């Protein structure tokens, strides 16, 4: 059998994203997934535009444009460095 091919993962990821958009148009949706799946989705969406590794627990926000997905926030990890001692309880 073997491992799923990258091209197949990318097709599956794009299909997932488009199916999600069809089911929930104009709504906010949170996707939590394995980093490899997300990395392949972002790679197929943005080709060579973003080449950095997707960080663990990173946050990416996409907005559906007319013909494409617009990254409003990409691979953000600022929330991981917040000083928890200063956070309200």
N, C-alpha and C positions, 0 to 999 in steps of 0.2 A: 504494500500500500504506500507507505511513505508519508511525507509531510505535504501539506497543502501548498501549492505553488503560489508565489507572490502575486502573479497576475490574477489568479482565481480569488485570492483574498481581496484584492483591490476591486474586482467586479462585485463580489459579495458586499463589500463595504459601501460602494456607491449605490447598489440596489437597496441596501438597508436604509441609507440616508434618504433616498428618493421615496421609498415606501413610507418612511416615517413622516416626511413632508406631506405626502398624499393623505395620510391618516389624520394628521394634526396641523393643517395649514394655519399659518399666522398664530401659532401658539408656541410658548417656550417649552422646550423639552430638554431634560437632563439625560445625558448618556454617560454611563460609567462602564468602562470596558478595559480589557487587557491592553497594555501599551502597544503591543505589536499590531493589533487590529487598528487602533487609532492612528498609529504612525503610517500604516499602509493607506488608510483613508485619506489622511492629510497629504501624503506623497502623491496620490493619484489626483487629488483636487488641485494641488499647487505646484506639481512637477518639481522644478529646481528652485522655486521661489524661497522655500524654507528648507534648510538642510540640517538644522540642528536636531539632535536627539530629543525626543519627547521625554520630559522629566517625570519621574514618579510623582503622582498626586498633582500634576500640573493641571492648569485650567485653560481651555481654549473655548472661545465663544465665537460661533459662526452665525451669520445672518443670511437668510436666503435673499439673494438679489433676483433680478429679472431672469438672468441666464446662468448665474453661478452662485457660489457660496462665498460670502465676504468675511474674512477673519477680523472680528472686532478686537479680539484679544487672542494672543497665540503663545502657548506653552508658558504661561505665567506661573511662577512659584512664589510670588511675594507673600502669599498667605502662610507659607511655611516658615517664614522668618519673623513673624510677628512676635513681639515680646508678650508671652502669655501672662506674665506677672502684672502687666498693666491692663489686662482685659477685665471688664466688669464681670462679676460672678453672678 
